[in-house]
Amino acid sequence: MSHYEETLSEEKQQELLEKYDPEAGTRKLKGLPLWIAFAGLLAFSIFHLYTGVFGMLTAQLQRSVHLGFALALIFLLFPARKKNRGKEIKVAWFDIIFAIISVIVGAYWPVMIDDLVLRTGNITQIDFFVGLAAILLVLEATRRTVGLPITIIAIVFMGYAVFGPYMPGAIAHRGLELDRLVQTMFFTTEGILGTPIGVSSTFIFLFLLFGSFLIKTGVGEYFNDLSIAIAGRSVGGPAKVAVFSSALQGTISGSSVANVVTSGAFTIPMMKNLGYKKEFAGAVEASSSTGGQLMPPVMGAAAFLMVEFIGGISYWEIAKAAAIPAVLYFTGIWIMTHFEAKRIGLRGLTKEEMPSRKEVLGKLYLLLPIIAIVLLLMSGMSVIRAALWSIVITVVVSAIRKETRIGFKGIIEALVDGARSALGVAAATAAAGIIVGVVTKTGLGLKMANGLLDIAGGALLPTLFLTMIASLILGMGSPTTANYVITSTIAAPAIILLGVPDLSAHLFVFYFGIVADITPPVALAAFAAAAISGGEPFRTGVESTKLAISAFIIPYMFVLSPELLMIDTTWTYLIWVVFTAFIGMIAISAGVIGFWMRKLNWMERIASLGAGLCLIYPENISDIIGLVLFAILLALQYFYKREHIPKVQN
């Protein structure tokens, strides 16, 4: 624990998670239901460890068992009504029935595999009812764990699949009969058991388990201390601590809200005590925590889906491509917090408020598992093997000191917590599979992509803008995973049709799906931060968007200049692009905050923003214009500051 003690209690943190993160809103069990849920979660993790070590089952078996476990556990843990979250209530009789049916649904493929393979393309009446039950259970489980928006979208897509013949010609299709829809959704790998849940049942689960083991070592708390040791004494230190700590938290967590609560419970009180306004303090944490999903090596769960959706690319290539944009994102927030601290005259932490440097350095070994997973992925090892070895390394490393040692009890708790964190992802990816199945069977994806191009007049920038708006709207009510699935099947193809590399197009929609967490009116990460800071939620969201302005610019940068993703570039050109982008971030930050070496007037702010945009746009002429403007502004700032330094009298 750092020397700065004012943090939120664990009870308050859990309360905030339950309020703003639907995936954390479980009921409190006791007695037999508690032990059944505990055993189920433990078995869920053991199943994935077993298949990870000894080889995955065939696609339908691996995915259906994963689905059965997730559905049954969701109905035991998540109450039907939102108001019952976090309360000690009995498991309702209908939830018990739903859980039993979920087990039957999950076991149906393993038990009936031979018959199902023999009659591929045809389903019996029993098959129909099992498949229909699977669809209904997935929709209800999704509603409980990740909310109504994605559930409604899945229902609308299925409605389109069935009633397509009755729709206007531009979007009509021949339609799917109900039994054909059920067969597609559960008895092929193009629906519920499709690619999204396939990734959830392999890569994502093991990485969530890795994150759970890391948390048990106390690495999250260590991130705070390490961040303070590095940035605490500088101007506006606590805000920079929040940025640095959230970037580190993002390497092991894929949830914006969870990052806000765990890191913000510590950093937001520090920022408020040193003079930051409530809304700004919350915004710094919200924007930084949201960016955590962009930070390799783990990133958000959707990054694992990208491997399958793009094809022919490894996860390491995606993580490597995302590195420079992620650094630029956090650099932008860092610079803005620095200028804001200078503008209102904030100090850093005192020596007494700092943790012991010796103590911080003594725990550097806790970073070894994160370094290990990067090296393993770089070496070409498969994602599954890298995750498994990283879990082993985490347990071994934790044993170095008694206070970080996991032990047998800690291992069991990590297995249970990891499985619990996977439930929402499993439900979201199953619902996303419904959407992908409809898009695949009806050709809706191509129609939507062509429609988007028609509206944009076939021009790249308008297409990117419309795609950004669609991603933000979908992201406001959907988890990043589901948002990415929808936009990557509908919007990304439109960008690709204009000659943009696949990786750039997919990362573009991925970025804006994540940024939706801090974009009003529905900005869950910002609202969670406001609950900690005591600030006004909407204003906190606006401040978050302002601080994360780089996140609205960077995706355009790497679409227009794929070199930022290290695609087909030389090191000299890459260094130049990164340099101009970094300088551009300084100019934009100064323009947004209204301060550099001194307060900027409105003309200087406009010029600063213009210089930043010119430097960020990847063209030689714009770079030259931007550098000239930047140099003029810098000179004006420097000479004004020199003239106003008080002269020492002899």
Salt bridges, closest charged atoms under 4 A:
GLU15 OE2 - LYS12 NZ 3.75
GLU88 OE1 - LYS30 NZ 3.75
ASP95 OD2 - ARG27 NH2 2.90
ASP95 OD1 - ARG144 NH2 2.71
ASP127 OD2 - ARG119 NH2 2.71
GLU140 OE2 - ARG143 NH2 2.81
GLU140 OE2 - ARG144 NE 2.73
GLU190 OE1 - LYS441 NZ 3.87
GLU340 OE2 - ARG343 NH2 2.90
GLU353 OE1 - ARG347 NH1 3.47
GLU403 OE2 - ARG401 NH1 3.39
GLU413 OE1 - LYS216 NZ 2.87
ASP417 OD2 - LYS216 NZ 3.82
GLU543 OE1 - LYS546 NZ 3.64
GLU604 OE2 - ARG598 NH2 2.49
